Each structure stands twice: as C-alpha cells, then as structure tokens.
C-alpha cells in the first residue's frame, strides 16, 4: 500500500518494476529493505532476524546499504507534476513509502478530469449562490426610488504586508521560484525549482528532471511570465537533488538561503511551488517534526534516497517537488520533496498535512559540488544493518548484520550483532533512521555511536568514510 508520495504529477504513468535502486554490492553497507524484526539485543553475531536475508539469499532484497540511499521497506511517491493533472497509479513498493509510477498513455484519464471539472464547477456555483444569500458583510444595501436594490462594498486601501507575515514572505520569495517543465521518452510533466544565481542556476529535485536525462527537454517558467529552455548540469539521485541552468538568463533574483539547523518544531514556514501545474502557489504551516527518517525507493535498480527530513503540515502536493520550504524571514531552509497520502487517496495523491523537505544545511556541500561540475560524495559507515527489536519491545535500534573490512565501522570496533541506538545525541530507532542520520553528515565527520552489545551499552567513535570512487556513488 502506498502511503507516501514524492511530489510529482503525471499525465502518463507506467509501473516501475520492483527492485533495489542502489545497484551496490552488499559489502558497501546499508539498511534492510524489509521492516521485519532484527536479531534481539545480545543475539549471536550473524543471527538472522525475522524477515532478514537467510545465508546465501540476495542481500539486496533484505538490507539497506550505507553509501546507498533509501530503504526498500519504505515506499514513496514523488511530487513532480506530470501534465496539467496528476494521475497516480497503484502501489509499487512495500511499506509506508513507495516510488511513483512512470508515464503511460491514457486518453481516458483526460476525459475523467473533464467530467470531474464539470462536477466541481457545478458545486462551486451552488455554494457561491448560497453564500451570497446568507453572508452579511460589512457592505450595505440601499433601495433606489424605483424600488431596486443596489449593493455597495467597503473600500479599504491595500496596506503594506507586515514583516514576518506570509504575505511578506511570498512577496520576497516568489520572484526566485520557477516552474520546471520536462519532456522525455517516458512522458512529460512539471515540477518546481529555486533560483540560486543571477545567471540562471536553479536547484530542484533529481526526480523532477530525471525523465529528461535521455535526450529529453527542460524548460523553465519564471514568476514574471517569461520562459526559456534549460540544461541539466548536475544530478545526485542519492540526495534527490539536481542543478539546471536556464539558457540566456541574467539579472534573476536568487533566493536567500537560510539554516535548517536553526529550525524548531512549531515554527511557521511557507511552501512555494507549482502543485498540479499551478505555478506560484503559496501555502503555509508549521514545522511538525525534525530529523524524520524518510526513504524514497524507486525500483528497477536505480538509486534510493534516504534523508533526515523536515516534516511540515504546509500543503505540499504533486508538482511542489523542488520548490522551497521557507522560514518567516524569507530564507530557504529546505527543498520540498515528498508527501504522505492516505490509503483512500492513492488514485490521486494529495496533501493530508504530512509533507517532507530535504534540510538545506545537510545538502549544501552536495549543491556546491553539483554547481562546480564535480561528482557528489557522501558519508559511509560501512555496515549492513536491519531493524532491531528485543522480544519485550523495550529495545529498538539498527542491528549490525555485517561490517565491511577496513571501513569506518570496522576501525571503530563495531561488531556483528551490535544494536546501534544512538548517533551522538540523536536516537536511532530502526535501520532507516541510522541511514538518514549518517546521510546528514559529511565524509570525515567523527560521530559517537552508542550500541548495545551483550546486553550492555558501549560507545564507539567512528570517522566516516567517503563513497568517492565507489560503484554507483
């Protein structure tokens, strides 16, 4: 059942075959794709957990890999908009996150949209009439000499937006947000992006532009109504980021980039983008949670994405992908990337108040590498891990199933059968949260891992490796 949704909108969709996106050998480390229980704390090293890979079984079917992004035991839709309307198909992956489907051709869908539009229009007309009769506004009515009624309205000046208001944020950020249109052999659609340089560099999600990778086309629509073609200059499927550059652009308004590390739960934020192709749409809400492990898995051998997400209740819908999540100072703090949808809305995924953005602080080094034309690098611990839970349910964490020789984990002294329950001061509740936490670091960072070994807690320090030069890195 698909419950999560990467925000993109399709007009033509085709299922993606199930599989592991990473393409990495098991020795590179990762996380189990299934949400089965892991070995109990204190279990013998190498003991298989329920749902874990048995000896000789393909580890790619059962373990996440560090150095790879994503979790097969979670499933996500993306939030790119395909066509003027969005048509999500049925579930592809397992668990709460599932990959979006690929484009397919279907003329019947367009007819369905037209019928739906007629029904909605009719309801709107009835509601409008009822409101007009029932609502008593500050306007007044007067009767002329011939008995006819004339309606008057209250006149007010358009007052300037108050600093820190949604109106002020929208006014300052909208010139820096674009709608991205893509076309490729698999279909066409749209997403959103953030201008980061005067000469046309734009930050967006990888999944927004991936359909145009094989000889496709990309164009950009700016807030002033102008359009131009664009070129993809760098992508990183592992963090779901891409940089495109608008052709012949100059004098653009770059967005102000803020610090996601300063966010607090309950803080107000604004999301801007092109949901369902409706460019320059502004929604607002709060930060609902921080460091929420989100894994967006796409099947068929591609790369997974796992990141410690900013969760928000600001309305994010298909087409918002790549657009900014902004604080009330008008600074970009995240890139909107995925949503969770209820099981009843899988046919047409939309916002239910559970949206997720990639935190800016943790991917800025990747953004700089992409802008400079460099291959992006990511932190690696060098273990294979699976969800761990004791029989009494009092212990949960990431169970270490294998340690790569010579890796950061090996040098730190991690052992098979260890259960990682904390990285620095951040609790680890399962394999996905360990992957997301490590992904929030950079190669060379030193972290303190709290692990349970033989029913005792021990701390080890690990200096994280880089995946530079690794296959599929």
Residue pairs with C-beta under 8 A, 6 or more apart in sequence:
1 91
1 98
1 343
1 346
2 75
2 76
2 77
2 88
2 90
2 91
2 92
2 93
2 97
2 98
2 341
2 343
2 346
2 349
3 75
3 96
3 97
3 98
3 340
3 341
3 342
3 343
4 74
4 75
4 76
4 77
4 96
4 97
4 98
4 294
4 296
4 338
4 339
4 340
4 341
5 76
5 77
5 78
5 79
5 88
5 100
5 318
5 338
5 339
5 340
5 341
5 349
6 76
6 77
6 78
6 79
6 80
6 99
6 100
6 205
6 207
6 296
6 321
6 337
6 338
6 339
7 77
7 78
7 79
7 80
7 81
7 191
7 273
7 275
7 316
7 317
7 318
7 319
7 320
7 321
7 336
7 337
7 338
7 339
7 355
8 77
8 78
8 79
8 80
8 81
8 82
8 86
8 100
8 189
8 191
8 207
8 208
8 318
8 319
8 321
9 79
9 80
9 81
9 82
9 83
9 85
9 86
9 87
9 189
9 190
9 275
9 276
9 277
9 317
9 318
9 319
10 80
10 81
10 82
10 83
10 86
10 87
10 88
10 100
10 101
10 102
10 103
10 187
10 189
10 318
11 82
11 83
11 84
11 85
11 87
11 103
11 109
11 110
11 187
11 188
11 189
12 82
12 83
12 103
12 104
12 105
12 106
12 186
12 187
12 188
13 82
13 87
13 88
13 89
13 100
13 101
13 102
13 103
13 104
13 106
13 187
14 101
14 102
14 103
14 104
14 186
15 89
15 90
15 92
15 101
15 102
16 92
16 99
16 100
16 101
16 102
16 298
16 299
16 300
17 299
17 300
18 92
18 93
18 299
18 300
19 299
19 300
19 301
20 33
20 60
20 61
20 72
20 299
20 301
20 304
21 68
21 69
21 70
21 237
21 297
21 298
21 299
21 300
21 301
21 302
21 303
21 304
22 30
22 60
22 65
22 68
22 69
22 70
22 303
22 304
22 472
23 68
23 301
23 302
23 303
23 471
23 472
24 30
24 65
24 67
24 68
24 470
24 471
24 472
25 471
26 59
26 60
26 63
26 65
26 384
26 402
27 402
27 404
28 65
28 66
28 67
28 68
28 380
28 382
28 404
28 467
28 470
28 471
29 65
29 66
29 67
29 380
29 381
29 382
29 383
29 384
29 385
29 402
29 404
29 407
29 409
30 63
30 64
30 65
30 66
30 67
30 68
30 384
30 385
30 435
31 63
31 64
31 65
31 66
31 71
31 306
31 384
31 385
31 386
31 398
31 431
31 432
31 434
31 435
32 38
32 51
32 52
32 53
32 62
32 63
32 64
32 71
32 72
32 73
32 384
32 385
32 386
32 387
32 401
32 431
33 60
33 61
33 62
33 63
33 64
33 71
33 72
33 73
33 94
33 297
34 51
34 52
34 61
34 62
34 72
34 73
34 94
35 51
35 73
35 74
35 95
35 387
35 430
36 49
36 50
36 51
36 52
36 386
36 387
37 49
37 50
37 51
37 387
37 388
37 389
38 49
38 52
38 386
38 387
38 388
38 389
38 398
38 399
38 401
38 419
38 431
39 47
39 48
39 49
39 52
39 386
39 388
39 399
39 401
39 417
40 388
40 389
40 390
40 391
40 395
41 388
41 390
41 395
41 397
41 419
41 452
41 455
42 417
42 452
42 453
42 454
42 455
43 417
44 417
45 415
45 416
45 417
46 401
46 402
46 416
46 417
47 417
48 54
48 55
49 386
49 387
49 388
49 399
51 62
52 62
52 63
52 386
52 401
53 59
53 61
53 62
53 63
59 384
61 72
62 386
63 384
63 385
63 386
63 401
63 402
64 70
64 71
64 72
64 295
64 304
64 306
64 384
64 385
64 431
64 432
64 435
65 384
66 380
66 381
66 382
66 383
66 384
66 385
66 435
66 438
67 378
67 380
67 382
67 467
67 470
67 473
68 238
68 303
68 304
68 472
69 237
69 238
69 239
69 240
69 295
69 296
69 303
69 304
69 305
69 306
69 307
69 435
69 439
70 295
70 296
70 297
70 298
70 303
70 304
70 305
70 306
70 435
71 95
71 97
71 295
71 297
71 304
71 306
71 431
71 432
71 435
72 93
72 94
72 95
72 297
72 304
73 94
73 95
73 295
73 387
73 431
73 432
74 93
74 95
74 96
74 97
74 294
74 295
74 296
74 297
74 432
75 91
75 92
75 93
75 94
75 95
75 96
75 97
75 98
75 99
75 297
76 93
76 97
76 98
76 99
76 100
76 294
76 295
76 296
76 297
76 338
77 88
77 98
77 99
77 100
77 318
77 338
77 339
77 341
77 349
78 99
78 100
78 205
78 207
78 208
78 296
78 321
78 337
78 338
79 191
79 205
79 316
79 317
79 318
79 319
79 320
79 321
79 336
79 337
79 338
79 339
80 100
80 182
80 189
80 190
80 191
80 205
80 207
80 208
80 318
80 319
80 321
80 322
81 189
81 190
81 191
81 274
81 275
81 276
81 277
81 318
81 319
81 321
82 103
82 187
82 188
82 189
82 190
82 318
83 187
83 188
83 189
83 190
83 277
84 113
84 276
84 277
85 109
85 110
85 113
85 276
85 277
86 276
86 317
86 318
86 319
86 348
86 349
87 106
87 109
87 347
87 348
88 100
88 101
88 318
88 346
88 347
88 348
88 349
89 101
89 104
90 346
91 98
91 346
92 98
92 99
92 100
92 101
92 299
93 99
93 297
93 299
96 340
97 294
97 295
97 296
97 297
97 338
98 297
99 296
99 297
99 298
99 299
100 207
100 298
102 186
102 187
103 186
103 187
103 188
103 189
103 211
104 187
137 153
137 154
138 154
139 151
139 152
139 153
139 154
140 152
141 149
141 150
141 151
141 152
142 149
142 150
142 152
143 149
143 150
144 150
161 167
161 168
161 171
162 168
164 328
164 329
165 328
166 268
166 270
166 282
166 284
168 330
169 270
169 326
169 328
169 329
169 330
170 270
170 272
170 282
172 256
172 330
173 255
173 270
173 272
173 324
173 326
173 330
173 332
174 223
174 272
174 280
174 282
175 195
175 223
175 224
175 253
176 194
176 195
176 223
176 252
176 253
176 254
176 255
176 324
177 192
177 193
177 194
177 195
177 223
177 255
177 272
177 273
177 280
177 323
177 324
178 192
178 193
178 194
178 195
178 202
178 220
178 221
178 222
178 223
178 246
179 190
179 191
179 192
179 193
179 220
179 221
179 274
179 277
179 279
179 280
180 190
180 191
180 192
180 193
180 202
180 204
180 208
180 209
180 218
180 219
180 220
180 221
180 230
180 244
180 274
180 322
181 188
181 189
181 190
181 218
181 219
181 220
181 221
182 188
182 189
182 190
182 191
182 208
182 209
182 211
182 212
182 216
182 217
182 218
183 211
183 212
183 216
183 217
183 218
184 211
184 212
184 213
184 214
184 215
184 216
184 217
185 211
185 214
185 215
185 216
186 211
187 211
188 211
189 211
190 274
190 277
190 319
191 204
191 205
191 207
191 208
191 209
191 273
191 274
191 319
191 320
191 321
191 322
191 323
192 204
192 208
192 272
192 273
192 274
192 319
192 320
192 321
192 322
192 323
192 336
193 202
193 203
193 204
193 208
193 220
193 244
193 322
193 323
194 202
194 203
194 204
194 255
194 322
194 323
194 324
194 332
194 335
195 201
195 202
195 252
195 253
195 254
195 255
196 202
196 203
196 254
196 255
196 257
196 367
196 371
197 252
197 254
198 250
198 251
198 252
198 253
198 254
199 245
199 249
199 250
199 252
200 228
200 230
200 245
200 246
200 247
200 248
200 249
200 250
200 252
201 233
201 243
201 244
201 245
201 371
202 220
202 230
202 243
202 244
202 245
202 246
203 241
203 242
203 243
203 322
203 335
203 367
204 241
204 242
204 243
204 244
204 321
204 322
204 335
205 240
205 241
205 242
205 321
205 322
205 335
205 337
206 235
206 236
206 237
206 239
206 240
206 241
206 242
206 305
207 240
207 296
207 298
207 321
207 337
208 242
208 321
208 322
209 218
209 232
209 235
209 242
209 244
210 235
210 237
210 242
212 218
212 232
213 232
213 235
217 229
218 229
218 230
218 231
218 232
218 244
219 227
219 228
219 229
219 230
220 227
220 228
220 229
220 230
220 244
220 246
221 227
221 279
222 228
222 252
223 279
223 280
228 246
228 247
228 248
228 249
229 246
229 247
230 244
230 245
230 246
230 247
231 244
231 245
231 247
232 242
232 243
232 244
233 243
233 244
233 245
233 370
233 371
233 373
234 242
234 243
234 369
234 370
234 371
234 373
234 376
235 241
235 242
235 243
235 370
236 242
236 366
236 370
236 376
237 302
237 303
237 305
238 303
238 304
238 305
238 376
238 378
238 439
238 473
239 305
239 307
239 358
239 363
239 366
239 376
239 378
239 439
240 296
240 305
240 307
240 337
240 358
241 335
241 358
241 363
241 366
241 367
241 370
242 322
242 370
243 367
243 370
243 371
246 252
255 324
255 331
255 332
256 329
256 330
256 331
256 332
257 331
257 332
257 360
257 364
258 326
258 327
258 329
258 331
258 332
258 333
258 360
259 331
259 333
259 360
259 361
260 310
260 333
260 334
260 359
260 360
260 361
260 362
261 359
261 361
263 269
263 287
263 290
263 310
263 327
263 333
263 359
264 287
264 290
265 286
265 287
265 288
265 289
265 290
266 286
266 287
267 286
267 287
267 327
267 328
268 284
268 285
268 286
268 327
268 328
269 284
269 285
269 286
269 287
269 312
269 314
269 325
269 326
269 327
269 328
269 333
270 282
270 283
270 284
270 314
270 325
270 326
270 327
270 328
271 282
271 283
271 284
271 285
271 312
271 314
271 315
271 316
271 320
271 323
271 324
271 325
271 326
271 336
271 355
271 357
272 280
272 281
272 282
272 283
272 323
272 324
272 326
273 281
273 316
273 319
273 320
273 321
273 322
273 323
273 324
273 336
274 280
274 281
274 319
274 320
274 323
275 281
275 315
275 316
275 317
275 318
275 319
275 320
276 317
276 318
276 319
277 319
278 319
281 320
283 314
283 315
283 316
284 314
285 312
285 313
285 314
285 315
285 353
285 355
286 312
286 313
286 314
287 310
287 311
287 312
288 311
288 312
288 313
288 353
288 354
289 310
289 311
290 308
290 310
290 311
291 308
291 309
291 426
291 436
291 437
291 440
292 308
292 309
292 310
292 311
292 356
293 306
293 308
293 309
293 430
293 432
293 433
293 435
293 436
293 437
294 306
294 307
294 308
294 309
294 337
294 338
294 356
294 436
295 304
295 305
295 306
295 432
295 435
295 436
296 304
296 305
296 306
296 337
296 338
297 304
297 305
298 304
303 472
305 337
306 432
306 435
306 436
306 439
307 358
307 359
307 362
307 363
307 436
307 439
307 440
308 359
308 362
308 436
308 437
308 439
308 440
309 337
309 338
309 356
309 357
309 358
309 359
309 436
310 325
310 333
310 334
310 356
310 357
310 358
310 359
311 354
311 355
311 356
312 325
312 355
312 356
312 357
313 353
313 354
313 355
314 325
314 355
315 351
315 353
315 355
316 336
316 339
316 351
316 355
316 356
316 357
317 339
317 349
317 350
317 351
318 349
318 350
320 336
320 339
320 355
321 336
321 337
321 338
322 335
322 336
322 337
323 335
323 336
324 332
324 334
324 335
324 336
325 332
325 333
325 334
325 335
325 336
325 357
326 332
326 333
327 333
332 360
333 357
333 359
333 360
334 357
334 358
334 359
334 360
335 357
335 358
335 360
335 363
336 355
336 356
336 357
337 356
337 357
337 358
338 355
338 356
339 349
339 350
339 351
339 352
339 354
339 355
339 356
340 352
340 354
340 355
340 356
341 349
341 350
341 352
342 352
345 352
359 440
362 439
362 440
362 441
365 442
366 376
366 378
369 375
369 376
369 377
370 376
375 468
375 473
377 443
377 466
377 467
377 468
377 473
378 439
378 443
378 466
378 467
378 473
379 438
379 439
379 441
379 442
379 443
379 445
379 464
379 465
379 466
379 467
380 407
380 408
380 438
380 443
380 464
380 465
380 466
380 467
380 470
381 407
381 408
381 409
381 434
381 438
381 462
381 464
381 465
382 403
382 404
382 406
382 407
382 408
382 409
382 410
382 465
383 400
383 401
383 402
383 403
383 404
383 407
383 409
383 414
384 400
384 401
384 402
385 398
385 399
385 400
385 401
385 420
385 431
385 434
385 435
386 398
386 399
386 401
386 431
387 396
387 398
387 399
387 430
387 431
388 395
388 396
388 397
388 398
388 399
388 419
388 430
388 431
389 395
389 396
390 396
395 419
395 421
395 452
396 421
396 429
396 430
397 419
397 420
397 421
397 428
397 429
397 430
397 434
397 451
397 452
398 419
398 420
398 428
398 430
398 431
398 433
398 434
399 417
399 418
399 419
399 420
399 431
400 409
400 414
400 415
400 416
400 417
400 418
400 419
400 420
400 451
401 416
402 416
403 409
403 410
403 414
403 415
403 416
404 410
407 465
408 462
408 463
408 464
408 465
409 462
411 462
411 463
412 449
412 460
412 461
412 462
412 463
413 460
414 420
414 449
414 451
414 460
414 462
415 453
417 453
418 451
418 452
418 453
419 451
419 452
419 453
420 428
420 434
420 449
420 450
420 451
421 427
421 428
421 450
421 451
421 452
421 457
422 428
422 449
422 450
423 434
423 437
423 438
423 447
423 448
423 449
423 450
424 447
424 448
426 437
427 433
428 434
428 437
438 447
438 464
441 447
441 464
442 464
443 464
443 465
443 466
443 467
443 468
444 463
444 464
444 466
445 463
445 464
446 461
446 462
446 463
446 464
447 461
447 462
447 464
448 459
448 460
448 461
449 459
449 460
449 461
449 462
450 457
450 458
450 459
451 457
451 458
451 459
451 460
467 473
